[in-house]
Amino acid sequence: MASLKDMRVRIAATKATQKITKAMQMVAASKLRRAQGAAVAARPYAEHMDSVLRNIAASVAGLDSAPALLRGTARDNVHLLLVCTAERGLCGPFNSAIVRLVREHANRLMAEGKEVKIFCVGKKGYEQLRRQYEKNILEHIELRSVRTIGLVNAEAIARQVIDLYDKGAFDVCTLFFSRFRSVIAQIPTAHQVIPPVFDAANGKGAGATYEYEPDEEDILTELLPRNIAVQIFRALLENGASFYGAQMSAMDNATRNAGEMIRKQTLTYNRTRQAMITKELIEIISGAEAL
């Protein structure tokens, strides 16, 4: 049985941990609002970009003159999984949920006889995936030194992915990230970006006829690489908001658990102390009666 001193040390350590988790919760809450605002603000642009490309791509579908990023390689033998996760932990199941989706997707492709390659953006996803798929990982990028995620970071990643595609390293590229819904809900998402898979039309503008200047092929040649960068940028922003939401929730739970542990430890300490005092009193009284 632990001594009273050990119990006091344990209670003090738990209180110190509770202060840390409470501070981390407050920091995550303060950063969440800005990250959430950035993620929500990026959605309309990405959705309109998707809508424009869908309309233009419909007019050149099936043509040999369509850009390679749109028409694809006519094969799906080699798949590149672009996995975006956080650089830090202490955020509950945020990183592991994305990695779980990647593993399910990779295992399904391998079962079908496909070759899988992985491009990791973020330290935590790389650390988890290399245990099982180290030979499949082509590239690993960390953004720990980047204080504010910008489009320039997404463009650099997009250029590397496009270069790999131009070299024939893969046929299909799928982007994995966590879509922010609320503080307690982050949705692991997979979105194919090469060749692009556009969301279904909502009926707005159906039947309209457009004339493009310059030609559709020239517009797509310019917009398709930018769309990949935009989708990656959106994924990074969604991940940022999801990370702080998950961390805020995890630290809140940790703070509550620490409080419960302190209550139980204090109760045990008081009971043990009372038992020792009672024992000493009994020994004193027994000794006095013996005299």
C-alpha positions in Angstrom: 0.0 0.0 0.0 1.3 3.5 -0.9 2.4 5.8 1.9 0.8 9.1 2.6 3.7 10.9 1.0 3.4 8.9 -2.2 -0.3 9.7 -2.3 0.4 13.4 -1.9 2.9 13.3 -4.7 0.5 11.5 -6.9 -2.3 14.0 -6.2 0.1 16.9 -6.9 1.2 15.3 -10.2 -2.4 14.8 -11.3 -3.3 18.4 -10.5 -0.3 19.6 -12.5 -1.5 17.4 -15.5 -5.0 18.9 -15.1 -3.6 22.4 -15.4 -1.7 21.4 -18.6 -4.7 19.8 -20.2 -6.9 22.8 -19.3 -4.4 25.2 -20.8 -4.2 23.1 -24.0 -8.0 23.1 -24.2 -8.1 26.9 -24.0 -5.3 27.3 -26.6 -7.1 24.9 -29.0 -10.4 26.8 -28.4 -8.7 30.1 -29.2 -7.2 28.7 -32.4 -10.3 26.8 -33.5 -12.3 29.9 -34.4 -9.7 31.2 -36.9 -9.1 27.7 -38.3 -12.8 27.1 -38.7 -13.3 30.4 -40.4 -10.5 29.7 -42.9 -11.9 26.2 -43.7 -15.5 27.5 -44.1 -14.3 30.4 -46.3 -12.4 28.1 -48.6 -15.4 25.8 -49.3 -17.3 28.1 -51.7 -14.2 28.7 -53.9 -13.4 25.0 -54.1 -17.1 24.2 -54.9 -17.3 26.8 -57.6 -14.0 25.6 -59.1 -15.5 22.1 -59.2 -18.6 23.4 -60.9 -16.7 25.4 -63.5 -14.4 22.4 -64.3 -17.4 20.1 -64.5 -19.1 22.2 -67.1 -16.0 22.7 -69.2 -15.0 19.0 -68.9 -18.4 17.9 -70.1 -17.8 19.6 -73.5 -14.5 17.8 -74.1 -15.3 14.5 -72.6 -14.0 11.6 -74.7 -11.9 13.8 -76.9 -8.2 12.9 -77.5 -7.3 16.6 -77.2 -8.5 16.7 -73.6 -5.6 17.4 -71.1 -4.0 14.3 -69.6 -5.0 15.3 -66.0 -8.6 15.1 -67.1 -8.8 12.1 -69.3 -6.4 10.0 -67.2 -4.2 7.2 -68.4 -7.1 4.9 -69.3 -5.7 2.6 -66.6 -6.1 2.2 -62.9 -3.3 -0.2 -62.0 -1.3 2.2 -59.9 -2.9 4.3 -57.2 -1.3 7.2 -55.3 -2.8 7.9 -51.9 -2.2 11.5 -50.8 -2.6 11.4 -47.1 -3.0 14.7 -45.1 -2.7 14.4 -41.3 -1.6 16.6 -38.4 2.0 17.3 -37.3 1.1 16.7 -33.6 -0.9 14.4 -31.4 -3.0 14.8 -28.3 -6.1 15.2 -30.4 -8.0 12.0 -29.7 -8.7 9.7 -32.7 -8.2 12.5 -35.3 -5.1 11.1 -37.0 -5.9 7.4 -36.5 -9.4 7.9 -38.1 -7.7 9.2 -41.3 -5.1 6.5 -41.3 -7.8 3.8 -40.8 -9.6 5.0 -43.9 -6.3 5.0 -45.8 -5.6 1.4 -44.7 -9.1 0.2 -45.7 -8.7 1.8 -49.1 -5.1 0.5 -49.6 -6.0 -3.1 -48.5 -9.0 -3.1 -50.8 -6.9 -2.0 -53.8 -4.2 -4.6 -53.0 -6.8 -7.3 -52.7 -7.9 -6.3 -56.3 -4.3 -6.7 -57.5 -3.6 -2.9 -57.7 -0.3 -1.3 -56.8 -0.5 1.3 -54.0 1.9 4.2 -53.5 1.6 6.7 -50.6 2.4 10.4 -50.4 2.3 11.6 -46.7 1.7 15.2 -45.7 2.0 15.4 -41.9 4.2 13.6 -39.3 1.6 11.6 -37.5 0.1 9.9 -40.6 3.6 9.0 -41.8 4.6 7.5 -38.4 1.5 5.3 -38.4 1.6 4.2 -42.0 5.3 3.4 -42.2 4.8 0.5 -39.8 2.8 -1.4 -42.4 3.4 0.4 -45.7 7.0 1.6 -45.4 7.9 0.2 -48.9 4.9 1.9 -50.4 5.7 5.5 -49.2 7.1 7.6 -52.0 7.3 11.0 -50.3 6.9 12.5 -46.8 6.4 16.2 -46.2 6.3 17.9 -42.8 4.7 21.3 -42.3 5.9 21.8 -38.7 8.0 24.9 -39.5 5.0 26.5 -41.3 3.1 28.8 -38.8 0.3 29.6 -41.2 -0.8 27.2 -44.0 -1.1 29.1 -47.3 -1.9 28.3 -50.9 1.9 28.3 -51.6 2.3 25.2 -49.5 -0.5 23.4 -51.3 0.9 24.5 -54.7 4.3 23.0 -53.8 2.7 19.7 -52.9 0.5 19.8 -56.1 3.6 20.3 -58.2 5.3 17.2 -56.8 2.1 15.1 -57.4 1.8 16.4 -61.0 5.5 15.7 -61.7 5.0 12.1 -60.5 1.9 11.8 -62.8 3.8 13.2 -65.8 6.6 10.6 -65.2 4.0 7.8 -65.2 4.4 7.0 -61.5 0.7 6.4 -61.0 -2.7 6.3 -62.7 -5.1 7.5 -60.1 -4.6 9.9 -57.1 -6.9 10.0 -54.1 -6.7 12.7 -51.5 -7.4 11.8 -47.8 -8.2 14.4 -45.1 -10.7 15.0 -42.3 -13.6 17.3 -43.1 -14.6 19.6 -40.3 -18.3 19.4 -39.2 -18.2 20.5 -35.5 -16.0 20.3 -32.4 -17.1 16.8 -31.8 -17.5 15.6 -35.3 -14.7 15.3 -37.9 -15.4 13.2 -41.0 -12.5 11.2 -42.6 -12.9 11.9 -46.4 -11.4 10.4 -49.6 -11.6 12.5 -52.8 -10.2 11.5 -56.1 -8.3 14.4 -57.7 -6.5 12.7 -60.7 -8.4 12.1 -62.9 -10.9 14.4 -61.2 -14.2 13.1 -60.0 -16.7 16.0 -59.9 -19.6 16.3 -57.5 -23.0 15.6 -59.1 -24.7 18.7 -60.6 -27.4 20.2 -58.5 -29.5 21.2 -61.5 -28.6 24.9 -61.4 -27.9 26.2 -64.9 -28.9 22.9 -66.5 -29.3 23.1 -70.2 -27.3 26.3 -70.6 -24.9 26.6 -73.5 -21.5 28.4 -73.1 -18.9 29.6 -75.5 -15.4 29.7 -74.2 -12.5 31.9 -75.0 -9.8 30.6 -75.3 -10.7 27.0 -76.2 -11.8 24.5 -73.6 -8.6 22.6 -73.8 -6.5 25.7 -73.1 -8.7 26.6 -70.1 -8.5 23.1 -68.6 -4.7 23.0 -69.1 -4.5 26.1 -66.9 -7.3 25.3 -64.4 -6.7 21.5 -63.7 -3.3 21.9 -62.0 -4.7 24.9 -60.0 -7.7 22.8 -59.0 -5.4 20.1 -57.6 -3.6 22.8 -55.5 -7.0 24.2 -54.4 -8.3 20.8 -53.3 -5.1 20.2 -51.3 -5.3 23.6 -49.8 -8.9 23.0 -48.8 -7.9 19.6 -47.3 -5.1 21.3 -45.2 -7.5 23.9 -43.9 -10.2 21.4 -43.1 -7.5 19.3 -41.3 -6.5 22.4 -39.3 -10.0 23.1 -38.1 -10.6 19.4 -37.4 -7.4 19.1 -35.5 -8.1 21.9 -33.1 -11.7 20.7 -32.7 -10.5 17.2 -31.9 -7.8 18.5 -29.6 -10.2 20.8 -27.7 -12.6 17.9 -27.2 -9.8 15.5 -26.1 -8.3 18.0 -23.7 -11.7 18.7 -22.2 -12.2 15.0 -21.6 -8.7 14.7 -20.1 -9.3 17.6 -17.8 -12.6 16.0 -16.6 -10.8 12.6 -16.1 -8.0 14.3 -14.1 -10.6 15.9 -11.9 -12.2 12.6 -11.2 -8.9 11.0 -10.5 -8.0 13.8 -8.0 -11.3 13.3 -6.2 -10.8 9.5 -5.9 -7.1 9.9 -4.8 -8.0 12.6 -2.2 -10.7 10.3 -0.9 -8.3 7.4 -0.6 -5.7 9.7 1.0 -8.2 10.9 3.6 -9.4 7.4 4.4 -5.8 6.1 4.8 -4.8 9.0 7.0 -7.9 8.5 9.2 -7.1 4.8 9.5 -3.5 5.5 10.5 -4.7 8.1 13.1 -7.2 5.7 14.5 -4.6 2.9 14.7 -2.2 5.2 16.6 -5.0 6.2 19.0 -5.8 2.5 19.7 -2.2 1.7 20.3 -1.9 4.7 22.8 -5.0 3.7 24.6 -4.0 0.1 24.8 -0.6 1.0 26.1 -2.1 3.3 28.8 -4.5 0.6 29.9 -1.7 -2.0 30.1 0.1 0.2 32.6 
